Amino acid sequence: EKKPLYPPVVPSLSSSSEATKKYKKQLVRQKIASLESPKDKITALLQANQSSYVLYPIGRRYNIHIYQQWVTRTAVVKELPEAITNTPVEEGFDQVKSQVMDLILQERYYMRRN
């Protein structure tokens, strides 16, 4: 029996065609079937059916911050954490500088690629 030389042709995951929807469902089924324990399968099923929402800013209203805190389940604190306030400025600056440099290099690399 000959094995095929090329991988199977599959629809693009970024399109919204019927073939893509069927293929995505097939991938989810395969992932769930490959799991061993029932607990993992139930968790995967619940994660597959989760929907997410994007919260866009409603506008410049005087009390919108309270609503956004309620929706995102966040809180505003009056002071910075002690770990930040007790850190010497030079030490914190060096850490942030190296991270910013890495991010700039990554962005330049990806912008040139695309």
N, C-alpha and C positions, 0 to 999 in steps of 0.2 A: 504494500500500500504506500503510495506516494504522499508525502506531506506537502502542503502548499508552501511555495517559496516566499510569498508575501503575507503580511498580516491582513486580517479581514478588513474590509472597507466599512467604516462606521460613520454615522452622521456626525456633524459638528455639534458639540455640546453648547455652543453659543447661539445657535439658531433656535427658532421657535416652531419648527415644522413638526408634523405628526410623527415622523420617523425619529426625530430627536427626543420627543416626549416618551415614545416607546422604549428607546434605547436607555434613557435615564432611568425609567422604571425597572428595566432589566438589570442595570447596574446595581440599583438598590436591592433588588431581590437576590442577586448573586452575593452581595456583601452580607446580607442578613443570613443567607443560607450557609455561608462559610463560617459563621460564628458557632462556637461550641456550646456554651451554656445558655439555657433559656433566659436567664437574667440579662445577658448581653443582647440577645435577640429582641427582647422587649424594649430595652433601652434604645437600640438602633431603630426600632419601629417608631418609638415616640419621637426620636430626633428627626426622622425622615418626614414626619407630619407636622413639625413645628413651622409656624409662619412667623415672619419677622416684619416689623413695621419701621418705617423711617419717619422720624419726627422733624418736620420742617419748621423753621421759625414762623410764628403766626404774625408777628409784626412788632411794632414798638408800642406796646401797651404798658401802662405803669405797673401792673401786677402780673405780668407774664412770667416773671422769674419763679414765682410760687407755683404756677401751673407746670412749668418745665421741671422743677424739682420733684413735684409729685409724680409726673409721668416717668421720669428717669430714675426715681428712687434715690436721689442724691441729697446731700446736706451741705450747707455752707458753714465753714468754721471761721472764727474770727482771727485765729492765730495760725502760724505755720507750725508744723511738727518740730519737736525738739531736735530730731536728727538733722534737720535742715538749719535751724537757727544756731546750733552749736558747732557747725562745720566752719573751719577757717575759709575765708574767701578764696585764697590762692589755691587751696587744695580742690575746692569745688570747681573753680574756674578751669583747672587743668583737666578734670574729668569731663566737664561739659565740652571743652574745646576739642578734645580727641573725638568725642562722639559726633560733634557737629562736622568736623573734618571728614569723618567716615561717611556721613550722610551726604555731604556735598559731592564727594567723589563718586558715591553710588548713583546719585542723581545725574551727574554729568555722564557717567558710563551708560546708563539706561536711556538718557535723552539722545545720545549719539547713536545708540543701537536702533532706536525707533525713529 
